[in-house]
Amino acid sequence: MATEKSTVTASLPENPMLATALNKLEAAFDALDLNEGIRAFIRHPERELKVSVPIYRADGNIQVFTGYRVQHSSARGPCKGGVRFHPDVDLDEVRALAMLMSIKCAIANVPFGGAKGGVCVDPSELTKVELERLTRRYTHMILPILGKQRDIPAPDMNTNAQTMAWMMDTVSALQSESSTAITTGKPICLGGSEGRAEATGRGVVITMVEALKRLGQDPAKVSVAIQGFGNVGSHAAKIMSAEFKSKVVAVSDDTGGLYNPNGLNLDAICKHVDESPRHRLEGYSAEGTKQISNSELLTLDVDVLVPAAIENQITEKNANDIKAKLIVEGANGPVTHQADKILVDKGVILIPDILANAGGVVTSYFEWVQDLQSFFWNLEDVRSKLTEIMKRAFAEAWDMAQEKNTDLRSASFILAVKRIADAIEQRGLFP
Ligand code: GLU
């Protein structure tokens, strides 16, 4: 039986996301009374790959970037998870995110394990040609551990359908065959799925509405502030306002925020973002709408807060000032462990990232199934299957929280860890 503690868990790591994930993992182990062998199995990522990614810059010089791919668990199926390009990417962050993917896939009950990849780079400093070179070289470097039944990347922070198209094309070229199922989140013309682009935002809205139902609140009567107006935040804003008549009063991106207590004109804002050169909110103005900072947005007097930007936005410094009674984590890791505790103690209902933003990977699962079968579904099919899975996952997490008298994040971990532990036990160990 494995008794040795991992170096990443001997003391809590500095990376707040990894610390939160490991903390919740330990609590779930205790709640399930798992033996030390299974605990060690789940604590340790199965495989960690660090690669050097050299590319020619436009000036003809070579620059070397560092990339990672971490596969946390393949117990429940092929490893699955995004690839991010960001200057803060490091091994601990990718480890945390890979573990969260295993948990996320288990909560949604899609037949995947968890992985994550990333390159430490500021993509805004690269030209499109340089970005393509970086993506292709990184793909080549991690290809030994990828595979449509092994590990399937998807978009994450600063990566998108174009990135997935380049990755898929690189693998197809190297393997001399069309490998559409090797990535998800691709453009529709290359085996992407209808509804994948909006899926994470739609999932956020579905979980928000399910929570409001249980709290006896009408989605049409709530005010919502959304931090982050990228793929997740902008789709969530549009869907909750158009389909559920929720009042979106504030949105923000890295250029600042907009606030109108009577509700924002989302059509005008989206048009502005589409047409502005950097696709940002900056420069938008309308009567009754004032500029606010990202930190002001978080503490607005609203019913629902959706942090859908980046990690570690709600910390012990601002958690006490949060006024929303419901928080829906569109981003991965927006609330630190310390802040999570403060909010739960205050009675705030927090729908954790691993549940709230699972719509992306659920629709990645649909895309993978469609690619394997070369048979494609229409948008209505995708939306209704996504809704069914998200509602079921939310209900299971909610019921577990009631049963164990705990918060939704802890309950989601318990649910997921149980599924992963069951898979490990049923498979047994090779050799
Ligand atoms: N990057 C997304 C996430 O964190 C999607 C992953 C996927 O579709 O594989 O959930």
Residues whose N, C-alpha, C, O or C-beta is under 5 A from the ligand:
A	BS01	LIG	K80 G81 G82 I152 A154 P155 D156 N357 G360 V361 S364
